[in-house]
Amino acid sequence: MTLPNTGPELFTWEFAADPYPAYAWLREHAPVRRTRLPSGVEAWLVTRYADARQALADGRLSKNPDHHAEDAHGKNKTGIPGERSANLMTHLLNIDPPDHTRLRRLVSKAFTPRRVAEFAPRVQELTDGLIDRFAQRGEADLIHDFAFPLPIYAICDLLGVPREDQDELRDWAGMMIRHGGGPRGGVARSVKMIRRYLAELIHRKRNDSGDDLISGLIRASDHGEHLTENEAAAMCFVLLFAGFETTINLIGNGVYALLRTPEQRTRLQKSIERGATELLDTGIEELLRYDGPVEMATWRYATEPLTLAGQRIATGDPVLVVLAAADRDPARFSEPDTLDLSRPDNPHLGYGHGIHYCLGAPLARLEGRTALETLLRRLPELQLAADPSELRWRGGLIMRGLRDLPVRFTPR
């Protein structure tokens, strides 16, 4: 198929810094467009809100990479780098019902409102502890010093990773972040190390279980839920991978948006000082919509020919739903390019839609909410310590986040 050669240039560093004008052009002129990605893979980009919701819930768009009409080499260019060679494919981002239903039911017990509420004191403890480390310096890189370690330590606690192992796991996760926009081999190496560690940890938990997610998965398997060791390892891996990077970006992008929108930041700060929670609650949802942590939903593949916004999509074609574009669609959101922390009608797609809606969204919201509230309360003079043009955004398709976020404040 001949690809269109009109329109804005995608996937450059300039595009990564501000993709929203390009997405506005696509929504207006080519809302479902076949595009060659930097990897060489051709995929359909879906950019309008209504089409995005339809695609996210369409059972003809499978999550299983086996439906991709490519050879093995082409298949290795999609999904999480290294997951195929590390035997980590059988996780929630790569499977359809009934396996998806079975595995999601098992792990969803860890993310009920009650369990997340019980975890809130630990998230607050982690948040305060990290701020304590840099509060006296008067400056920090909020990505490296705060947004990155917070969700890593939180998800490690939830999984049951011993405290003495968490810094090593943090280092491996850091390799995934650093290499996220570069050679896939860099990410694949860290994936293999994490896979090896998870296999060992699952083995240890069989003899010394506790009240953690890995122990729960093992007990479910022992009681007839038919959870294989590969499924358990893949489940833990994707919770770790998806659970930390989305929250890093929620905190980083959220703080950055507030620092660049002083009137909204002042509104939120005054609300926090009064002890009110309403603006913080709606504010988290607006930050997820305005510049959310996930730019594109994970890969989908057509299992049969289908038509979306007048475009004929062939069996085996990859489809990427651009959440960042859909959540700025003026057909659904009034003044979509304006940050409004009290936006009343906000059914954003920041965590997806349909049966693959992000399982860890309640925990991510808790972490993001706690992080923003505590930062603004404890460091009220927080300011950006670099020109916005100097900030670097990580490359890659799925996630959207800053590499660094230098700030300064009055030492505490």
N, C-alpha and C positions, 0 to 999 in steps of 0.2 A: 504493500500500500504506500502511495506517495504521501509524505507528511507535509502539512502546511508550513510555508516559510514566512508567513506574515505574523505580526504581533510582537510582543516584547520578548527579549531574551531571558530565558529561565535558567536557574541553577548556577548563576555567577555569584561571586562574592558580594557584588552590589545588590543582587536580588536577595541574597540571604539576609542582608542588613535590613531591607524593607521590601518584602514580597507583595505588599498589599496593592500597590498600583497595578502590578502585572496581573494579579488575581482579579482586580476590577475589570481589566480589559477582557480577560478570559470569560468572566461571567456575562459580559455584554455581547461579545462577538463569537465566542466558541466555548459554551458552557460544558460541553463534553468533547474533549479534544485528544486525539492520539498524539503522543509526544515521545521523543527519544530521550531517555534519561541519561545522566552522565555515565552510567554503567554500560550503556549501549542497548539496554532493554527498552522495548517500546511498550507503553502503557497508556490507558485512557485516564485523563484527569477530569474529575467531576467537581465543578466549582460553585454551582448554585445550590441554595439551601434546600429547596424542594426536591431536586434531583439527588442531593446527598442523602437526605433522609430515606428516600426511596431505595437508593443503592445499598445503604447500610442494613436495611431490613429485607433485602431481596434474597430469597433462598436459592436463586439461580447463580448467585455470586458466592462461590465457595471460598473458604479460608484454606483449604487443603492445597499445598503447592503442587501436588501430583496432577492437578487439573491444568497446570500451566502448559501451554502448547510450545514447549521448548525442550531441547535436549538437556542432559545432566549439567553441562557447562552453563547453559542459560539459567537453569533453575538455581544454581549456586549464586547467581547475581541478585537474587531476591531474598527477602526475609532477613533474619539476624545473621550476620557473618559468623561462620563457624558452627552454627547449630546443627547442620546436617552431618558434618564430619565428627562432631562430638556426640552424636546420637541423642540429640535433644529436640527432636522434631515434634514429639507427641505432647504439645502443650496447647493451651487454650487459644493461642493466636493462629494455630495451624490446623485446627480440626473442626469438623461440623458435627451436628447431631447424628447419631445418638451418643457418640463418645464425648462430644462437647458437653452435652447435658449431664452425663454421668460425672465427669471430672469437675465441672463447675459446681455441681451440688456438693461434692466432697469438700472443696476448698472454701465455698461460700460461708461455711460456719465460722471462719476466722474473721469475716468482715461484716457480721451482723451489727446493727446499731449498738447493741449491748456490749459486744466485745470491743468495738472501737471506742465506746465511752469509757470502758475499763482501762483502755490503753492511754487515755488522755493525760493522766498524771505523768506517765513515763515520757511522753512527747514533750510535755512542759519541762520536765527535768533535763532532757537532752537539749532543748532549746536554750534554757538558761545557762547550762553548763558551757555550751559553745560560745554564747555571747560573753560569758565571764572570761574566756580565754583572750578576747581581743578588746574588751570594753575599755581597758586602761590605755591602750595604744593610741586611741583617737583616729585610727584608720584601719581599714580592712579590705580584703577582697571578699565580697559577700558570697561569691560562688565557692571559692576554695575553702574559706574559713567557716562557712555557715550553711549555704544551701546544699552543698554536696554532702558533707558528713551527716547532716540531720536525718535525711531519709535512709541513708545506708545503715546507720546504727538502729533506726527504728525498725526497718524490715528485717535486719539480722535478729533483733530481739523477738520479733513476731515468729520468725522461722525457727528460732531455737538455736542460733549460732552462738557458741560460748563466747563470753566477753573477750577471752584471751585470743580468739581467732578473728575478731571483727576488724582489727586494723589491717590484717593481711587481706581480708576480703575487700576492704575499702581500697587497698592498693590495686587489686585486680580490676575492680570496678572503675577506678580512675584511668586505667589503661584503655578501657572501652570508651570512656568519654574523650580522652585525648586523641584517640585514633578514629573517632566517629566520623570525621569528614575526610579521612585519608584512606590509605590502603586497607582493604578489608582484612588482610592478613594480620594486622596489628590487633584488631578486635578478636579475630579467630583464636589467636594465641591465648588471650585472657579468658575467652570462653572455655577453652580446653582446661585451663587451670581451675576455673570455677567448677567445671563438670567433675573433675577428679576429686576436688574437695567435697562436693555434695555427695558423691558416691560413698566416700569415707564417712561422712557425717551420718548419712542414712544408715549405714552399717552400725555405727556406734549407737544410734538412737534405738535400734532394735533391741539392744541389751540394756539401755538406760533411757527410757522414754520419760517425757515430762508433759507439761501443759503448754505445748507449743505446736505450731502448724505441722512441722515435719513428723513429730510423734503422732499427731492426729491422723495424718495420711497413712502412716505405718499401721496404726490400729485399725483404720478402715480397711486396709488391704488384708490384714489378718482376719477380719470378720466378714470376708466374702465379697468385698466391693470390687475385687479383681483389678487392683491398681498395681501395675507392673513396676519394677524398680526404675526402668527408663521413664515411665510416666511420672513417677514421684520426683525423680531428678529433674525432668523437664519442667514440671510444675513449679518446683522451687526456683529453678533458674529463671523462668519467665516472670515470676513474682518479684524476684530480686531485680532483674533487668528493667522491667516495666515500672516497678514500684519506686526505684530511686530516681531514674532519669526524668520521669514526668514531674515528680515533686521538686527536683532541682530547678527545672524550668518554670514551674508555677511560682516558686519563690523568687527566682532571679528575674523573670519577665515581669512579675507583679511589682516587685520593689522598683524596678527600672521604670515601669509605666507610672507609678506614683511619683517618683522623683522628677519625672518630666511633665507631670500634670499637677502643679502646686496647689491649685484650688481644691482638687479632689483629695489630695493627700491631707490638706488642712482639715477638710470636712471629716475625714476618717479619724484623724488624730484627736480632734475635739470630741468626737463620738466615743472614742476609747477612753479619754480622760473622764468622761461622764459615767463610764461603766456601761454604756449602752452596747448592744450587740447587733441590732438590726442592720446597720450600715456595713458592719464587718461581714455579716452573712450574705447580703446581696452583693457586697463588694467582691468577695471571692468569686462568685458566679460571673460577675462582669469582667474580672481579670481573666477568667478562663475563656470568655468569649472574645475579649478585645485583643489579646495577644497570648493565646493559650500555649500550653507546653507541647501539644501534639499538633504538628502542622498538617500531616496527612494520616488518615486511618491506615492501619496495616493492610497488607496486600490481599486482594480478592481476585478470583479467577472465574470467568464465565464457564458454566457447565453446559450451556446450550446457547444458541444464538438469541440475542435479546436486543431490544431497542431502548435507548435512554436519551431523552431530549432530542429525538430525531436521528440519532446516530446508531448505526447497526454495529453491534459488538459481536464478534465471532467467538465460537467455542474456543476456550483456552486462552483468550486475551486477558492480560492483567488489567485490573481497574484499581485506581487510587482515588479515594474520596478526599478532597482537599478541605479539611475541617476549617482551616484558617480562612479560606475563601468563603465557605458557606456561612460562617459566623460573622462575616462583614457584608452579607447580602442585603442591600437596601429594600428588596422585596419582602424581607421578613423583619428587619430591625430598623427602626427609625434612627437616623443619624448614626450609622454603624461605625463610622470612623472616629466617633467621639466617645471618650471614656466617661461613663456615668455610673458611679458606684451604687446609685439607688435605682437603677433601671428596673422597672416593675415587671415587665413581660420579657423574660429572658430564657427561652428554651434552647440554649446553645447546644452545640454538638461537641463540646470540648472533650468529653469522655465517651463519645460515640453514641450509638443508638441501636436498639434491637437486642438480639440475644447475645451479642458480643459487647454490650455496654461494659465499660471498664469495671471489673470486679472490685478493684482496690480504690475506687473513687471516694468512698467514705473516709478511708484512712488518709488519702492524699488531701482531701479537703480539711481534715483535722490538722494535719501537719502544716498546710499552707496558712490556715487561719491562725494557728498558734504562733507560727513564725512571724507573720506580719504584725499581729497584735503586740507581741513581745518586743520586737524591734522598735516599733513606733513608740511604745510606752517607755522602754529603757533608754533608747537613743533618739530622743525627740528632735535633735538638730541634724539628723542624718542628711548628708548631701552627696551628690555625685562628685567624684574626685577626678573625673576625666571628661574630655569633650565627647559627646555621643559619637562623633565620627571616628574616634579612636577605638571604640569598643569592637570586639571581634565576636562574630556569631559562629557557632559550630556548623560545619557543613553536614550534609546528609539529608535524606528525604523525609523521614518520619517525624523526628523530634525538632523542636525549635527552641534554642536556648543560647544564652551568652556563654562565651568561654571565661570571661572574667567580668567583675563588676566592682571597681574600686570606689570606695566611699570614705568620707571623713565625718567626724562628729566630735563633740566635746567629750574628752576622756572621762570615764566614770570609775 
